[in-house]
Amino acid sequence: MTAELVDEVFNLKNTGMRVVKADYQMKALQKEMNIFFNELARYEQHKSSMNKRRVAVRLSRSSAFAAFKRSYIRDRVEYEELQEYARE
């Protein structure tokens, strides 16, 4: 019975804590992607080495949600000059 309860709590039921954590992660992803899109817009307006570097920092593996941002760059041919920063 204890094993069933543990399984139910941790694997089957969507506890309040899971809902809160999922909401927190979604908001963090939205915030990070908005920052990334702003950096891309800045780069598009003025293609300087400084702006390119700012985008590259957002694409680094240590950056939050890097996989999402790298995938976005890899899927768009208009960012060919940024492909080197989006490699796996």
Residue pairs with C-beta under 8 A, 6 or more apart in sequence:
9 15
28 64
28 65
29 65
29 68
32 63
32 64
32 65
32 69
33 65
33 68
33 69
35 58
36 55
36 58
36 69
36 72
39 51
39 54
39 55
39 58
40 55
40 79
42 51
42 54
43 51
43 52
43 54
43 55
52 81
52 82
55 82
55 85
56 82
56 85
57 63
58 66
58 69
59 66
59 69
59 70
59 73
59 82
59 85
59 86
60 66
60 85
63 69
69 86
70 85
70 86
70 87
70 88
71 86
73 79
73 82
73 83
73 85
73 86
74 83
74 86
79 86
